[in-house]
Amino acid sequence: MSATALTPVHFFSHGSTMMLGEESTSADYWKQCGDDALAHNIKGVVIMGAHWDCLNDAIEVAMNPEPQKSPIAYVHPSKYVDYKLNPDLQTGARCVEMLRNEGFNVKGNEKFDWIHDVFLVLSTFRKIPHVFALIVLHV
């Protein structure tokens, strides 16, 4: 029997918006994870957002080709405003298909703008170049 490589998974808590502007052990750890991911030629990231935007058992995958960023309270815009969002709609559609095939109530959301829980992680992660899909989940 051959072993198959599992996709790496890492859980990061919501963190704090202050991680963009203040020194902290958590921010240092996130930066190190980003450096390690880039050193291993990461191709992208799939993120489940920390802010629920769906009702009941729904799952939505962000499919906005040009998402905007919501403002971050108490953080100067210079810390995040220039971070370019880079959604991968092809992989987003693949996420929708895979979840639907497993029986989940899932759809794409073409109007979803990104909330700080997504770009906070990515910008702290050393600007990982691609985000494949944001999965917004309500349980």
N, C-alpha and C positions, 0 to 999 in steps of 0.2 A: 504494500500500500504506500503510495507516495504522499508526502506531506505538501500541503499548499500553504503559501505565505499568506498570512492574514493582513488585512489593511490596518495600518497603525491607527489607533484611536487614543485620544488624549482628552481628558475632561478638565476644562478650566472653569472655575467659578465665574460668576458675573464680574467680579472684581470691583473696582471703583473708578469712576471717571477721573479721579485725581491721579490715577496711574499715568495719565498722559503728561502731567505737569509736575509731578512730585517724585522724588526718589523713594523707592520702596523695595523691600526684598522680593515681593510678588512681581513687581515690574521687571526687576533684574532676572528673575526666573523665567518669565515669559519671553524676555529678549533672548535669553540663552536657548530656549526651545526653538525660537524662530531661527537663530543662527544655526542650530543643529539641523533643523528641517532644510534650510537652504543648502547646507553642506552636503546633505543627502539628496540633492536635486529634486526637491519636492515639486510636484506638478500642480498641486492645487489643494484647496481646503474645502470641506463641507462643514458648515456650521449650523447647529441648532440654536436658534436665538433664545435668549433668556426672557424675552418679553412676549407673552402670549398675545396673539392677534387673531385667533380663531375661536369659534364657539364649539362646544360639545366635543366630539371626537375628530374634528377636522384637522387636517394638516395642509399647510400651504407651503409651496416652494416659491421663493422670490424669483420672478421671471421678468423683472423690469430691466429693459436693455440699458437704461440710463438712470439708475437710482440716484436719488439725492440723499444727503446726510442730514439727520436731525441734529439741531444744535446740542451742545453738551454744556450743561450748567456748570458754572464756576471754573471752566477751562477756557483759556484764551483760544480763539479760533485759529491762531497761527500754529497750534499744536496738532491740528487735524484737518484744517480746511483744504490744504493742498494734497492730501492723500487721495489718490485717484482710485475710485471704485472700479473693479474689473470683473463684472459677472460673466459667468460662462453658461449661456442659455442652453447649449447642447447638453451639458452634463446635468443642468437643472431638469431638463426634459427627461433625461435618463433616470434621475432620482424619482420623478413623478411616476414614470412607468414601473420602476422596480417596486415602489411602495404600493401602487395600485395592484400590481400582480400578486402581492402578498395580502391583499384584502383591505388595505387601509383606505379611508375616506380622504383622498388627496386631490389637490388641483394646483395648477400654477396660478400665481398672482402677478399680473403684468403691471400693477400700479404700486406695488410695495416699495417704499423707500427704506433705506437701511437705517437702523437705530444704532445708537452708540455701542450696544453690546456686541455688534459685529465688527465695526471698524476700530473700536477700542482694542480688541484682541489683535486684529491684523496689523494695525499701526504700531502697537507695542511689540509685535512679533518681528519687527525689522522689515516691515513693508513686503510681506510675502506677495509675490507677483500675481497670483491668480486666485480668485475665489470661485469655486465651481458652483455652489448653490447655497442659499440660505434656507434652511428648513425651519419654518415657524410652526411649532407644535403646541397644541393645547391638550392637556390630559385631564 
